[in-house]
Amino acid sequence: MSHAHPHAQGPPDVPGEPGDGRARRNLRDGSGGPEAERRSLRRLALSLSLTAAVMAIETVGGWLSGSLALLSDAAHMLTDAGALGLAVAAAYLATRPADDKRTYGFQRAEVLGAQLNVGALVVLSAWIAWEAVARLRHPGHPVDVRIMAAVAALGLAANLGILWFLHGERSLNARSAFLHVLSDTISSVAVLGGAGTMALRPDAGWVDPALSLGLAGLILFGALRLVLEITDILMESVPRHLDVAEVCRRMEETDGVVAVHDLHIWTISSNLYALSAHLVVRADAIGSNDAILTVVKSCLRQTYGIDHTTLQIESAEYDHRHDVHSH
């Protein structure tokens, strides 16, 4: 039985890459390393601060203008702030080392945070929809379109800035926060357009609650997408970008390997994937276990981004069918 290096440490070097192979790859593709983690944390924290500030401004602006659409946008930004706050917390927890009780460290803290985020999204979308329907049934609520337009324009500018900060972030919570802010950017454009419509047509007061209903649907749609991604991780489903049959075929192409069985691939946290499998090798290749493991692990790491691997080598004569864990 061969295991990957302890999870608190990096994986073994890639053949042909002296030193820390993973660190060298991370420097080339910008996907990791302590400096990249600190830079990511700074971007998330700055985005959180800007989101919280604009959310407060939109809340005050919505109250002063009487615009439910603006208050809805502020509520949407509250979910953005929550998503960013969870992403910041998860990014910090992910830097904590593994221990004897949590051998993967705190990598899945982001999944727990994302679950809380989904709950907030559902509650807020329900409240916005309730208020919007009430206003549609009883029209005539006054709205100051000047304040509404000014605050919506400020929110749009802030959201564009936050999108720029978050572009390229890869963690689950950072990507969910990016989607939050992207949808909020669209909603800011809609609120700004609604203010323009009501300014040109004073009798179009229905536009404000109608926009709020649309925003509630947008929030709920984002929540459902996040639920599906969380469910896949908790069910230990194969990552969507990976094909089990192809991974198995690539492993079987390794010299000396005749078959692969008990293959499992799952997600630990964003961009952190694990794999376990049994490798059946020819009798004359049993003495080359280390070389086989090196080739297979290198292929999995470089081709599919799977760093955490547990591989068991068996001879072709070994009957694994009586193994309790075999499928």
N, C-alpha and C positions, 0 to 999 in steps of 0.2 A: 504494500500500500504506500503510495506516495502522496504527500500533501504539499500544497503551496506553502510558502514561507508564512510565519505567523502574521495575522492581519494587522498587527500594530506596525509591521515593517513593510517595506516595499517588496514587490516581487523580484525574482532573480533577474539578473541582467539578460538582455537579448544577445544571443551569439553574434559576435562581430562588433558589439558596442562596448568598449571598455568602460569601466566605472558603472555608475548607476544608469542602466539602460532606460528605465522608466523616466528618470529625471531628464535624461537627454532628449527623449521623445517629447516630454512635456515642454521643454524649452523650444523645440522646433515647432510644435503645433499650438503652443500657448494654452494648453488645456489643463495644466496643473502646476504643482510646485508651491512652496510656501509664499513666494512673492505674488503669484497669481491668486492664491486664496486671500491674501491681505488686500490686494487690489479689488477683488470681487466684493469683499466685505465692505470696503470703503464706498464703492459704487452703490451697494444696496442701502447702506446707512444714509448716504446723501439723498438717494431717491425717496427713502422713507421720510426724511425731514421735509423735503419739498412737498411730498404728497400730503403730509399732515397739515402743513401751512395752508396749502390751497384748499384742502377740505374745510378748514375753519373759515376761510374767506367765503367759500361757496355756501356754507351753512348760514353765515350772517347775511350774505347777499340774498339767499333764498327767502329768509325770514323778512328782510326789509322790502323785497320786491313782491312778495306773495306768490312766487313762482314755485309750484310743486315740482316742475321739471328740474329746476335748479337745485332744490332740496334732494331730489332723486339722484342727481349727479353727485351731490355731496355725499349721499349715502353710498353711492357706487365708489367714490373715492375713499370712504371709510373702509370698504372691503379691500381696496387697493392697499391702504395703509396696514390693514391686518395681514394681508398676504406678504407685504414687504417686511413687516415686523417678524412674521414667522420665518421668512427666508433669512433674515439677519440672525435670528436665534438659531435656526438650523445650521447656518454656515458656521456659527461660532461653536455649536455643539459638535459639529462634524470634525473640528480640529482637535477635539479631545481624544487622547489615546485609548486604544482598546484595553480591556482588563480581563481578569479571569472569568468574570460573570458576563460581560458583554464583549464577546470575542470579535465582533464587528464594530466595536465602538458605539458611537451614537449616530451612526449614519441614517438610521430610520426615524430619527427625530423629526425630519422634514415631512414624513408621511403622517405622523401624528398631528403636526401643525396644519397640514393641508386638510385633514379631516375637520378640525375646528373651523377652518376657513370656509369649508363647504356649508357648515351649519349656519354661519353668519350670512352667507350669500342667500340661502333659502329664506331665512327669516326676513331679511331686508327686502327681497323681491316681493314677498307676500304683503308686507306693509305698504310698499309703494303701489302695488296693484290695487289694494283696498282703497287707498286715498284717491287714486286716479279715477276709479269707478264712481266713487262718491261725488267727485267734482263733475264728472260727465253727466251724472244724473241730476245734479243741482248746479247748473252753470251760473256764470255771473261773478265769479270770484275775481276781484281786481288784481292785475299784475302790472308792475312797473317795468316796462320792457327795456328802459334805458339801463337800469341797474342789472337786469337779467342779461342783457347783451354784453355789458362791460365785464361782468364776473365770468360769463361763459368764455369770453375771449381770453381772459387771464388763465382760466382753467385749461383751455386748449394749448396755450403757449407752454404752460407748466408740464402738461402731459407729453408734449412733443419732446421737451427736455428730458423727462424721465425715461421715455422710450429710448433715447440716445444713450443714457447711462446704462440701461439694462440690456441693450443689444449685445448678443453674444454670450449672455449668461446661460449656464447649462443645467443648473440644479432644478429639481422638480418645483420647489417653491418659487425660485426666481423666474422660471418659465411661466408658472401660473400667474405670478405677479405681472409679468410682461403682458400676458393676455388680458389681465384685468385692466392695465393701463391702456392697452390698445383699444379695448372696447370703450373705455372711458373717454379716450380721444375722439372716437366716433360719436359718442353721446354728446360731447362738448360741441362738436360741429352741428349736431342735430338741434341742441338747445339754442345755439347761436342762430341757426336758420329759423327756428321757431320764433325767436324774439323778433327777427326781421319780418317774418310773416305777420305777426300780431301788430307790429308797428305800421305796416302798410294797410292791414285790415283790422280795425279795432273790434269787429264783430267775430273775429276768429279766436275767441277765448278758449275754445275746445282744443286748440293745438297744444296748450300746456299740459293738460292731463293725458292727452293722447300720446304725447312724447314720453310721459312718465310710464305709461303702460308698455311702450316699446322698450324703455330702459329696464323695466322689471323683467321683461322677457329675455333681454340680453344678459342680465345678471344670472337668471335661472339657467340659461343655456351654458354659460361658463361654468356654473356649478355642476351641471350634469357631465360635462366633459371631464372635469376634475375627478368626479366620482368614478368614472370609468377607468381613469389612469390609476387611481388609488386602489381600486378593486383588483386590477391586474397585478399590482405589486403584492397586495396582501394574499392573493390566491397563488402567488408564486408562478404566475403565467410566464411563458417564454416572451422575452422582450419583442415588441412588434416588428422591429427592424431585423430580427434574426429568423432564419429558417432552419429548423432542427435537422431536416433531411440534408441540407447543404453542409451544415457544421459536421454532421456525422460522416458525410462523404469525404470531407477534407481531412478529417482525422484518420479515416481508413486508408487514405492515400499515403500515409507515412510508411516508410520502408520498415517492414517487420510486423506491422499491424494487419491482421486479417479480418477483424470485426470489432464493432463497438456496440455495447448494450448498456442498459440502465443509464441512459443519457438524460440528464436533467439540466436545464438552464433557467435561471431565475434572476430577478432584479433585487438587489439589496437596497439601493437608493439610486438617485439619478446618476446615470452614466457609470454605475458600479454594478457589474454583473458577475454572477458566479456560475460555475459549471461543475458537475460531478459525473463521472462515467467509468465504466470498466473497459479496459483495452485488452483485447484478445490478441496475443502475439504468437508467431511461429515458435516451435520448440527450439530451433537453432538461433532464435533472436532473443531468448530469455537473458542471455548474458549482456545484452545491449540495452537494458532497462533505462539507464540514465540518459543515454543518447536519444532513445525514443521519447522519453518524457520531455527532454529539452526541446526537441523539434515540435512536438504537439503543443506544449505550453507556449512556445514562441509564436506558432501559427495562430493559436486562439487569441493571444494578446495583440498581435500586430494586425490580424485580419478582421477580428470581430470585437476587439476592445474588451475581451474577457480576462480580467486579471486574477480573479480568485478561482483556482481550479483544484479539484481533488480527483486524482486519477488512480485507479487500481489496475495493476497489470496481472493478467491471467494467461496461462499457457492454453494452447488450442485444445489440449486434452482435458482441461478442467471443466467439469459439468456444473455450470452455474444455475441450472434449472431448479435445483433443490435449495438454492439460496432464498432465504425468507424474503429478502428485499427485491428479488427479481420480479419483473413484470412480464 
